[in-house]
Amino acid sequence: MKAIKLIPCLLAIAGVVICTAGIAADQPATVPLKPITKKLTFIYIPKLVHPWYEEVKRGVEYAIQEEKKEGVDVEYIWDAPAQADVDEENKKIESAISRKPDGLAVSCLDPATNSQMLDEALGAGLNVITFNASGGPKYPFVGRNKDVDDGYLCGKYVMEKMGKKGNVAILLGSLTSPEHQGRVQGFKKAIAECPNVKIVFEQPDNDNLEQAVSVTESALQAHPDLNAILCCNASNPIGAARAVKNAGKAGKILIGGFDNLPETLDFVKDGTILCTMAQRQWEIGYWTLVYLVALNRGQTIPQDHDTGCLLVTAESLKGKTAAK
């Protein structure tokens, strides 16, 4: 009898391939594994409908095919709220509990309230895991949770490129989202090291592309001398870039953001976005599925699987070494 087989993975961002660390495979199990004799059903509840999660799904689906080769049949249900709404997400968690799936994976929009529902899921005997956004240390987590560090790295890079002086706007994302606010904290930590940099504008965009465009337009109108915009989620760097480009200021206002959606990478390539912090969504999806199967076998899984983050620039997208 062997323990869970965890394999190394590769991350590719527009042709840049990075090897990620694997975990030791084929270690002897200390206890017999529970046999899986039925089709497993897992329910995934992300924070909202968003293209960022499409790569997560691809990782889930790849893992399903891998498990099938081992004789384990898995189906997954993707149940995303239409918008970033805490009440709606909690209703979906409540509905999932009543369906009694073999596993529940949740990307928490507001841990303070989501955790109450996750506790109910644990109390109902469900296998629970969190992904992309943690619900707290009680629940196993797959994703990136060094948000302050990532925001600091992004902010520092932008500060250096703007000569450590000028005016900065920050798009705050969702105010209940710990990862958004952690990144903002990191931005401000980097800015605090530059006494000649001033934050002149801060406003939430709720991880909504249209709202991010509108918020950026307001910032540009109120502050025509703006030098940089810092963005903390997958939507707002695109919204900021569209607004800046429409204003004829592409390349003149430096934009630092997060994630690797195709439009974001296009804006990085043409210089509208200076840099972006890319997460490993495929790995997030892959490992959540593998770990939920492991829980059904009675195996122990990591409590915190950090999938990492990478600073991406136009230079790294041309095939050069990725920025550190």
C-alpha positions as CSV (number, residue, x, y, z in Angstrom):
1,M,0.0,0.0,0.0
2,K,1.4,3.4,-1.0
3,A,0.7,6.9,0.2
4,I,-0.6,9.6,-2.0
5,K,1.6,10.2,-5.1
6,L,2.4,13.9,-5.4
7,I,4.4,14.9,-8.5
8,P,6.3,18.0,-9.6
9,C,4.4,20.4,-11.9
10,L,5.4,23.0,-14.5
11,L,4.1,26.5,-14.7
12,A,4.0,28.2,-18.1
13,I,3.2,31.9,-18.5
14,A,3.3,33.0,-22.1
15,G,6.1,30.6,-22.8
16,V,8.1,31.2,-19.6
17,V,8.3,27.8,-17.9
18,I,9.1,27.5,-14.2
19,C,9.7,24.2,-12.4
20,T,7.9,24.0,-9.1
21,A,8.8,21.8,-6.2
22,G,7.1,18.5,-5.8
23,I,6.5,16.5,-2.6
24,A,8.0,13.1,-1.9
25,A,6.1,10.4,-3.7
26,D,5.4,6.7,-3.0
27,Q,6.2,6.9,0.7
28,P,5.0,3.8,2.7
29,A,1.7,4.6,4.3
30,T,1.5,4.1,8.1
31,V,-2.1,3.2,8.1
32,P,-4.2,1.2,5.6
33,L,-6.0,3.4,3.1
34,K,-9.7,3.4,2.8
35,P,-10.9,1.9,-0.5
36,I,-12.9,4.1,-2.8
37,T,-15.7,2.1,-4.2
38,K,-18.0,4.8,-5.6
39,K,-18.0,7.8,-7.8
40,L,-16.8,10.9,-5.8
41,T,-18.6,14.2,-6.1
42,F,-16.8,17.4,-5.2
43,I,-18.3,20.9,-5.1
44,Y,-16.2,23.9,-5.8
45,I,-17.4,27.4,-4.7
46,P,-15.2,30.3,-5.9
47,K,-15.6,33.9,-4.8
48,L,-17.4,34.9,-8.1
49,V,-17.7,34.2,-11.8
50,H,-14.4,35.3,-13.1
51,P,-12.0,34.2,-15.9
52,W,-9.2,33.9,-13.4
53,Y,-10.7,30.6,-12.3
54,E,-10.7,29.0,-15.8
55,E,-7.1,27.9,-15.3
56,V,-8.1,26.5,-11.8
57,K,-10.7,24.4,-13.6
58,R,-8.2,23.1,-16.0
59,G,-6.0,21.9,-13.2
60,V,-9.0,20.2,-11.5
61,E,-9.9,18.5,-14.8
62,Y,-6.4,17.3,-15.4
63,A,-6.2,15.8,-11.9
64,I,-9.6,14.0,-12.5
65,Q,-8.0,12.3,-15.5
66,E,-5.0,11.3,-13.4
67,E,-7.2,9.9,-10.7
68,K,-9.2,8.0,-13.3
69,K,-6.0,6.2,-14.4
70,E,-5.8,5.0,-10.7
71,G,-9.3,3.7,-10.8
72,V,-10.9,6.6,-9.0
73,D,-13.9,8.2,-10.6
74,V,-14.5,11.8,-9.8
75,E,-17.0,14.5,-10.9
76,Y,-16.9,18.1,-9.8
77,I,-19.6,20.8,-9.6
78,W,-18.5,24.4,-10.1
79,D,-21.0,26.7,-8.2
80,A,-19.8,30.3,-8.5
81,P,-21.7,33.4,-7.3
82,A,-22.4,35.8,-10.1
83,Q,-20.7,38.6,-8.2
84,A,-18.5,39.0,-5.1
85,D,-21.3,38.8,-2.6
86,V,-20.6,37.3,0.9
87,D,-24.3,36.4,1.5
88,E,-24.6,34.7,-1.8
89,E,-21.4,32.7,-1.3
90,N,-22.6,31.5,2.1
91,K,-25.9,30.5,0.6
92,K,-24.0,28.3,-1.9
93,I,-22.0,26.8,0.9
94,E,-25.2,26.0,2.9
95,S,-26.7,24.4,-0.2
96,A,-23.6,22.4,-0.8
97,I,-23.7,21.1,2.8
98,S,-27.3,19.8,2.2
99,R,-26.1,17.9,-0.9
100,K,-23.5,16.0,1.2
101,P,-20.8,15.9,-1.4
102,D,-17.6,13.8,-0.9
103,G,-15.6,17.0,-0.8
104,L,-16.1,20.8,-0.6
105,A,-13.6,23.4,-1.8
106,V,-14.3,27.0,-1.1
107,S,-12.5,30.2,-2.0
108,C,-13.4,32.5,0.9
109,L,-14.6,36.0,0.1
110,D,-15.0,36.9,3.8
111,P,-13.4,34.4,6.2
112,A,-15.1,35.9,9.2
113,T,-18.5,34.8,8.0
114,N,-17.5,32.0,5.6
115,S,-15.8,30.2,8.5
116,Q,-19.2,29.8,10.3
117,M,-20.5,27.9,7.3
118,L,-17.3,25.9,6.9
119,D,-17.6,24.9,10.5
120,E,-21.1,23.6,9.7
121,A,-19.7,21.6,6.8
122,L,-17.0,20.1,9.1
123,G,-19.8,19.3,11.7
124,A,-21.7,17.6,9.0
125,G,-18.7,15.3,8.3
126,L,-17.7,16.8,5.0
127,N,-14.2,16.9,3.7
128,V,-13.4,20.6,3.5
129,I,-10.5,22.4,1.8
130,T,-10.1,26.1,1.0
131,F,-8.3,27.4,-2.1
132,N,-7.1,30.7,-3.6
133,A,-8.4,32.6,-0.4
134,S,-8.2,30.9,3.0
135,G,-10.9,30.7,5.5
136,G,-8.4,30.5,8.4
137,P,-5.8,28.1,9.8
138,K,-8.5,25.5,10.8
139,Y,-9.1,24.5,7.1
140,P,-6.5,23.0,4.8
141,F,-5.5,25.6,2.1
142,V,-4.1,25.5,-1.4
143,G,-3.0,28.7,-2.9
144,R,-0.8,31.7,-2.2
145,N,-1.2,33.3,1.2
146,K,1.9,35.6,1.4
147,D,-0.2,38.6,0.2
148,V,1.7,41.3,2.0
149,D,5.0,40.0,0.7
150,D,3.6,39.9,-2.9
151,G,2.2,43.3,-2.7
152,Y,5.5,44.7,-1.3
153,L,7.4,43.1,-4.2
154,C,5.1,44.6,-6.8
155,G,5.0,48.0,-5.1
156,K,8.8,48.1,-4.7
157,Y,9.3,47.3,-8.3
158,V,6.9,50.1,-9.4
159,M,8.5,52.6,-6.9
160,E,12.0,51.9,-8.3
161,K,10.8,52.3,-11.9
162,M,9.1,55.7,-11.0
163,G,12.3,56.9,-9.4
164,K,10.9,56.7,-5.9
165,K,8.9,60.0,-6.3
166,G,5.5,61.0,-7.5
167,N,1.8,60.4,-7.0
168,V,0.2,56.9,-6.7
169,A,-3.4,55.6,-6.9
170,I,-4.4,52.3,-5.3
171,L,-7.4,50.2,-6.5
172,L,-8.4,48.3,-3.3
173,G,-10.3,45.4,-4.8
174,S,-12.9,43.9,-2.4
175,L,-12.8,45.3,1.1
176,T,-13.7,42.0,2.7
177,S,-11.1,40.0,0.8
178,P,-8.0,39.3,3.0
179,E,-5.7,38.7,0.0
180,H,-6.7,42.0,-1.6
181,Q,-6.1,43.9,1.6
182,G,-2.9,42.0,2.3
183,R,-1.6,43.1,-1.1
184,V,-2.6,46.7,-0.4
185,Q,-0.8,46.5,2.9
186,G,2.3,45.4,1.0
187,F,1.9,48.2,-1.5
188,K,1.8,50.7,1.4
189,K,4.8,49.1,3.0
190,A,6.8,49.7,-0.2
191,I,5.5,53.2,-0.5
192,A,6.4,54.0,3.1
193,E,10.1,53.5,2.2
194,C,9.8,56.3,-0.4
195,P,9.2,59.6,1.4
196,N,8.8,61.4,-1.9
197,V,5.9,59.2,-3.0
198,K,2.4,60.2,-2.1
199,I,-0.8,58.1,-2.2
200,V,-3.4,60.5,-3.7
201,F,-6.3,58.1,-4.4
202,E,-7.7,54.9,-3.0
203,Q,-11.0,53.3,-3.9
204,P,-12.4,49.7,-4.1
205,D,-13.4,48.1,-7.4
206,N,-14.9,44.9,-6.0
207,D,-12.9,42.8,-8.4
208,N,-15.2,44.0,-11.2
209,L,-13.7,45.0,-14.5
210,E,-16.1,47.7,-15.5
211,Q,-15.9,49.2,-12.0
212,A,-12.1,49.2,-12.2
213,V,-12.3,51.2,-15.5
214,S,-14.7,53.7,-13.9
215,V,-12.6,54.1,-10.7
216,T,-9.4,54.6,-12.8
217,E,-11.1,57.2,-14.9
218,S,-12.1,59.1,-11.7
219,A,-8.5,58.9,-10.5
220,L,-7.2,60.2,-13.8
221,Q,-9.6,63.1,-13.8
222,A,-9.0,64.0,-10.2
223,H,-5.2,63.7,-10.4
224,P,-3.8,64.5,-13.9
225,D,-0.3,64.4,-12.4
226,L,-0.7,60.7,-11.4
227,N,2.5,58.7,-11.9
228,A,1.5,55.1,-11.0
229,I,-1.5,52.8,-10.2
230,L,-1.2,49.8,-8.0
231,C,-3.8,47.0,-8.5
232,C,-4.5,44.1,-6.2
233,N,-6.6,41.6,-8.1
234,A,-7.1,40.0,-11.5
235,S,-9.7,42.6,-12.7
236,N,-8.3,46.0,-11.7
237,P,-5.0,46.0,-13.7
238,I,-7.0,45.3,-16.8
239,G,-9.5,48.0,-16.0
240,A,-6.7,50.5,-15.1
241,A,-4.8,49.7,-18.3
242,R,-7.9,50.2,-20.5
243,A,-8.6,53.6,-18.8
244,V,-5.0,54.7,-19.0
245,K,-4.7,53.6,-22.7
246,N,-8.0,55.4,-23.6
247,A,-6.6,58.5,-21.9
248,G,-3.5,58.4,-24.1
249,K,-1.2,57.9,-21.1
250,A,0.0,54.3,-21.7
251,G,3.5,54.0,-20.6
252,K,3.4,57.4,-18.9
253,I,1.5,56.1,-15.9
254,L,3.1,52.9,-14.5
255,I,0.7,50.1,-13.5
256,G,1.6,47.2,-11.2
257,G,-1.0,44.5,-10.8
258,F,-1.8,40.9,-10.1
259,D,-2.5,37.7,-12.1
260,N,-1.9,36.5,-15.6
261,L,-5.2,36.8,-17.6
262,P,-4.5,36.9,-21.4
263,E,-5.5,40.6,-21.6
264,T,-3.2,41.4,-18.6
265,L,-0.3,39.8,-20.4
266,D,-1.0,41.6,-23.6
267,F,-0.9,44.9,-21.7
268,V,2.4,43.8,-20.1
269,K,3.8,43.0,-23.6
270,D,2.9,46.4,-25.0
271,G,4.1,48.4,-22.0
272,T,0.7,49.6,-20.7
273,I,1.2,47.4,-17.6
274,L,4.7,47.5,-16.1
275,C,4.5,44.3,-14.1
276,T,2.1,41.7,-12.7
277,M,2.3,39.1,-10.0
278,A,1.2,35.8,-11.5
279,Q,-0.2,33.0,-9.4
280,R,-0.3,29.4,-10.3
281,Q,-4.0,28.7,-10.8
282,W,-3.5,25.4,-12.6
283,E,-1.6,24.0,-9.6
284,I,-4.3,25.3,-7.2
285,G,-6.9,23.3,-9.1
286,Y,-4.8,20.2,-9.5
287,W,-3.8,19.9,-5.8
288,T,-7.3,20.7,-4.4
289,L,-8.6,17.7,-6.4
290,V,-5.8,15.4,-5.4
291,Y,-6.1,16.4,-1.7
292,L,-9.9,15.9,-1.7
293,V,-9.4,12.4,-3.1
294,A,-6.7,11.8,-0.4
295,L,-9.1,12.8,2.3
296,N,-11.6,10.3,1.1
297,R,-8.9,7.6,1.4
298,G,-8.3,8.6,5.0
299,Q,-4.9,10.2,4.3
300,T,-3.4,13.3,5.9
301,I,-2.9,16.3,3.6
302,P,-0.8,19.4,4.0
303,Q,-2.5,22.1,6.1
304,D,-1.0,24.9,3.9
305,H,0.2,24.3,0.4
306,D,1.8,27.5,-0.9
307,T,1.6,27.4,-4.7
308,G,3.8,30.5,-5.1
309,C,3.8,33.7,-7.1
310,L,6.0,35.3,-9.8
311,L,6.7,38.8,-10.9
312,V,6.2,39.0,-14.6
313,T,7.5,41.8,-16.8
314,A,7.7,42.5,-20.6
315,E,11.3,41.3,-20.4
316,S,10.4,37.9,-18.8
317,L,7.7,37.4,-21.4
318,K,10.3,37.7,-24.1
319,G,11.9,34.6,-22.8
320,K,14.4,36.1,-20.5
321,T,14.8,35.1,-16.8
322,A,11.7,35.9,-14.8
323,A,12.0,38.9,-12.5
324,K,12.7,38.1,-8.8
